[in-house]
Amino acid sequence: MHIRVGQKVTYPSQGVCQVEAIEDRQIGGFSEKFYMLRLLANNSSIMIPRSKILEIGVRPIINSIQCQNLLKFLSEDFEEPPSDWKIRTKEFNAKVQSGDIFQVADVLKKLYYLSRLKSLSFREQRMFEKTKFLVVSEMAIVCSQPECMIEEKVNELLEISYKKHIGQEIKASSASEAIH
């Protein structure tokens, strides 16, 4: 994967970052290239060895076609989440850590569904907020729209997905229209 200065990338479970520099650093007597990233959400810095970039799961942000596919995915039905909270937590954590935005969106849909059935535990509520942030913030950058507008659309699509899952008929919604 080729990463260049100025490019936006996604760091798993943290969000969108700007590549600020690629620097040579001496660590333990060895010289290695490092990517210097700035996390857009809170302006913190992340330094990643070039040799670990794929292992960590850093990836370029999605493109506009993937964004449209993500919108469609958010409105689709999903597999029932595991009923055992330990299994569910392990599965959800693995998906969020993968860095794959569609896996993160799957967790978001399932947590939304669970939140409609009962109050989420503190840990699940935090994960719900984090997954929504990860999905909304990346889509807002790709679509060049305010996060509040994207979040509103995401909420509408989550409700459609929930209703599909419980078997209710869904009427056409403007939320499923493409974001331009």
C-alpha positions as a Python dict, from the first residue, in 0.01 Angstrom:
ca = {
    (1, 'M'): (0, 0, 0),
    (2, 'H'): (140, 337, -101),
    (3, 'I'): (82, 613, 153),
    (4, 'R'): (183, 971, 83),
    (5, 'V'): (202, 1293, 283),
    (6, 'G'): (-132, 1475, 283),
    (7, 'Q'): (-336, 1159, 231),
    (8, 'K'): (-623, 1072, 464),
    (9, 'V'): (-615, 722, 610),
    (10, 'T'): (-817, 534, 869),
    (11, 'Y'): (-656, 395, 1182),
    (12, 'P'): (-863, 103, 1321),
    (13, 'S'): (-1087, 195, 1614),
    (14, 'Q'): (-948, 552, 1617),
    (15, 'G'): (-1079, 712, 1300),
    (16, 'V'): (-958, 924, 1013),
    (17, 'C'): (-602, 1059, 1020),
    (18, 'Q'): (-403, 1293, 798),
    (19, 'V'): (-55, 1173, 699),
    (20, 'E'): (166, 1463, 804),
    (21, 'A'): (512, 1325, 734),
    (22, 'I'): (719, 1019, 657),
    (23, 'E'): (1037, 1028, 863),
    (24, 'D'): (1344, 815, 923),
    (25, 'R'): (1395, 743, 1293),
    (26, 'Q'): (1669, 560, 1481),
    (27, 'I'): (1523, 301, 1718),
    (28, 'G'): (1751, 55, 1896),
    (29, 'G'): (2036, 130, 1658),
    (30, 'F'): (1823, 61, 1351),
    (31, 'S'): (1689, 314, 1106),
    (32, 'E'): (1325, 277, 1008),
    (33, 'K'): (1069, 486, 822),
    (34, 'F'): (771, 605, 1026),
    (35, 'Y'): (440, 751, 920),
    (36, 'M'): (348, 1054, 1128),
    (37, 'L'): (-31, 1074, 1148),
    (38, 'R'): (-260, 1339, 1295),
    (39, 'L'): (-593, 1205, 1423),
    (40, 'L'): (-857, 1446, 1291),
    (41, 'A'): (-1104, 1383, 1575),
    (42, 'N'): (-882, 1516, 1854),
    (43, 'N'): (-562, 1639, 1685),
    (44, 'S'): (-344, 1378, 1858),
    (45, 'S'): (-33, 1239, 1690),
    (46, 'I'): (32, 876, 1600),
    (47, 'M'): (369, 743, 1486),
    (48, 'I'): (359, 409, 1300),
    (49, 'P'): (655, 210, 1167),
    (50, 'R'): (620, 157, 794),
    (51, 'S'): (678, -216, 845),
    (52, 'K'): (369, -241, 1071),
    (53, 'I'): (118, -42, 866),
    (54, 'L'): (-62, -345, 720),
    (55, 'E'): (-45, -543, 1044),
    (56, 'I'): (-208, -255, 1233),
    (57, 'G'): (-476, -225, 965),
    (58, 'V'): (-426, 133, 853),
    (59, 'R'): (-602, 184, 521),
    (60, 'P'): (-694, 466, 281),
    (61, 'I'): (-1035, 617, 350),
    (62, 'I'): (-1322, 481, 143),
    (63, 'N'): (-1410, 636, -192),
    (64, 'S'): (-1749, 774, -301),
    (65, 'I'): (-1860, 442, -455),
    (66, 'Q'): (-1776, 257, -133),
    (67, 'C'): (-1962, 529, 56),
    (68, 'Q'): (-2276, 460, -151),
    (69, 'N'): (-2232, 86, -88),
    (70, 'L'): (-2197, 156, 283),
    (71, 'L'): (-2524, 352, 283),
    (72, 'K'): (-2698, 59, 117),
    (73, 'F'): (-2536, -185, 362),
    (74, 'L'): (-2656, 19, 660),
    (75, 'S'): (-3018, -26, 550),
    (76, 'E'): (-2994, -402, 493),
    (77, 'D'): (-3094, -683, 728),
    (78, 'F'): (-2825, -859, 930),
    (79, 'E'): (-2755, -1183, 1113),
    (80, 'E'): (-2883, -1205, 1468),
    (81, 'P'): (-2610, -1102, 1715),
    (82, 'P'): (-2493, -1368, 1962),
    (83, 'S'): (-2711, -1379, 2273),
    (84, 'D'): (-2414, -1449, 2503),
    (85, 'W'): (-2263, -1111, 2589),
    (86, 'K'): (-1907, -1251, 2615),
    (87, 'I'): (-1920, -1400, 2265),
    (88, 'R'): (-2090, -1087, 2132),
    (89, 'T'): (-1826, -857, 2286),
    (90, 'K'): (-1542, -1066, 2144),
    (91, 'E'): (-1701, -1068, 1796),
    (92, 'F'): (-1776, -696, 1802),
    (93, 'N'): (-1425, -604, 1924),
    (94, 'A'): (-1265, -812, 1649),
    (95, 'K'): (-1479, -643, 1384),
    (96, 'V'): (-1402, -292, 1510),
    (97, 'Q'): (-1029, -370, 1537),
    (98, 'S'): (-1027, -505, 1179),
    (99, 'G'): (-1053, -150, 1046),
    (100, 'D'): (-1298, -264, 776),
    (101, 'I'): (-1569, 3, 769),
    (102, 'F'): (-1832, -253, 665),
    (103, 'Q'): (-1746, -470, 967),
    (104, 'V'): (-1770, -162, 1189),
    (105, 'A'): (-2108, -78, 1030),
    (106, 'D'): (-2227, -434, 1097),
    (107, 'V'): (-2147, -388, 1467),
    (108, 'L'): (-2328, -53, 1459),
    (109, 'K'): (-2643, -213, 1311),
    (110, 'K'): (-2642, -493, 1566),
    (111, 'L'): (-2590, -259, 1860),
    (112, 'Y'): (-2870, -34, 1732),
    (113, 'Y'): (-3096, -339, 1714),
    (114, 'L'): (-3001, -445, 2068),
    (115, 'S'): (-3058, -89, 2194),
    (116, 'R'): (-3415, -105, 2062),
    (117, 'L'): (-3476, -427, 2257),
    (118, 'K'): (-3321, -323, 2589),
    (119, 'S'): (-3085, -73, 2744),
    (120, 'L'): (-2728, -139, 2639),
    (121, 'S'): (-2466, -210, 2902),
    (122, 'F'): (-2217, 69, 2964),
    (123, 'R'): (-1954, -112, 2754),
    (124, 'E'): (-2196, -174, 2465),
    (125, 'Q'): (-2320, 186, 2477),
    (126, 'R'): (-1960, 309, 2446),
    (127, 'M'): (-1902, 72, 2154),
    (128, 'F'): (-2225, 191, 1990),
    (129, 'E'): (-2110, 552, 2016),
    (130, 'K'): (-1762, 465, 1889),
    (131, 'T'): (-1886, 267, 1587),
    (132, 'K'): (-2130, 543, 1497),
    (133, 'F'): (-1849, 797, 1522),
    (134, 'L'): (-1619, 586, 1302),
    (135, 'V'): (-1884, 539, 1033),
    (136, 'V'): (-2021, 894, 1039),
    (137, 'S'): (-1684, 1072, 1051),
    (138, 'E'): (-1538, 879, 757),
    (139, 'M'): (-1852, 921, 547),
    (140, 'A'): (-1866, 1295, 625),
    (141, 'I'): (-1513, 1341, 493),
    (142, 'V'): (-1573, 1132, 180),
    (143, 'C'): (-1907, 1300, 104),
    (144, 'S'): (-1789, 1651, 204),
    (145, 'Q'): (-2095, 1696, 424),
    (146, 'P'): (-2134, 1795, 788),
    (147, 'E'): (-2127, 1507, 1034),
    (148, 'C'): (-2470, 1608, 1167),
    (149, 'M'): (-2628, 1551, 823),
    (150, 'I'): (-2454, 1217, 779),
    (151, 'E'): (-2551, 1109, 1130),
    (152, 'E'): (-2916, 1189, 1059),
    (153, 'K'): (-2907, 973, 744),
    (154, 'V'): (-2724, 693, 927),
    (155, 'N'): (-2990, 699, 1202),
    (156, 'E'): (-3266, 669, 941),
    (157, 'L'): (-3088, 377, 774),
    (158, 'L'): (-3032, 202, 1108),
    (159, 'E'): (-3405, 224, 1174),
    (160, 'I'): (-3477, 74, 831),
    (161, 'S'): (-3233, -208, 901),
    (162, 'Y'): (-3392, -269, 1241),
    (163, 'K'): (-3741, -287, 1091),
    (164, 'K'): (-3624, -524, 819),
    (165, 'H'): (-3469, -745, 1083),
    (166, 'I'): (-3786, -765, 1291),
    (167, 'G'): (-3993, -820, 977),
    (168, 'Q'): (-4179, -491, 943),
    (169, 'E'): (-4264, -350, 602),
    (170, 'I'): (-4050, -55, 503),
    (171, 'K'): (-4176, 238, 300),
    (172, 'A'): (-3940, 417, 66),
    (173, 'S'): (-3723, 662, 255),
    (174, 'S'): (-3518, 956, 142),
    (175, 'A'): (-3245, 822, 370),
    (176, 'S'): (-3170, 545, 124),
    (177, 'E'): (-3104, 796, -150),
    (178, 'A'): (-2743, 858, -240),
    (179, 'I'): (-2548, 1129, -66),
    (180, 'H'): (-2378, 1359, -312),
}
